[in-house]
Amino acid sequence: MDVEPGQLVKSLVGRDKGKHYLIIGFEASRVLLADGRIRSINRPKKKNPKHLQPYRCIVPGVKERIRQGNLRDTEVRNILNTFLSNENCYPDYLRDSSDRGS
């Protein structure tokens, strides 16, 4: 599964099943996730990428802000709230073939 910083994901397994996160980085074979509330930028959740459902929403400009280290928890919360209320933000498996480039 290809995921990248700034992409929205949903947890499929574990105590946090059903929660939405923003990918903020990678560590070894784990994905670092933040929700801006319980899991802040300074204390991200480490999760196996197999246990995540990626969304096709990738927030523009966030990758650069993460790299620079100036993304704040309030921004993460706003991003999650905005994109999850957006009807164009679907899980990867719901994309039609025209979105996949096939």
Number of C-alpha atoms within 10 A of each C-alpha: 8 5 19 16 20 24 20 30 26 18 21 15 15 9 8 10 12 14 12 22 26 28 26 25 20 16 9 6 10 14 21 22 27 25 25 22 11 11 16 17 24 10 12 20 18 17 18 12 18 13 14 21 20 26 21 19 19 20 15 10 9 21 19 13 14 17 12 9 10 11 16 14 18 14 13 23 17 13 19 21 12 11 17 16 9 11 7 10 17 16 15 15 10 11 13 10 8 7 10 8 6 6
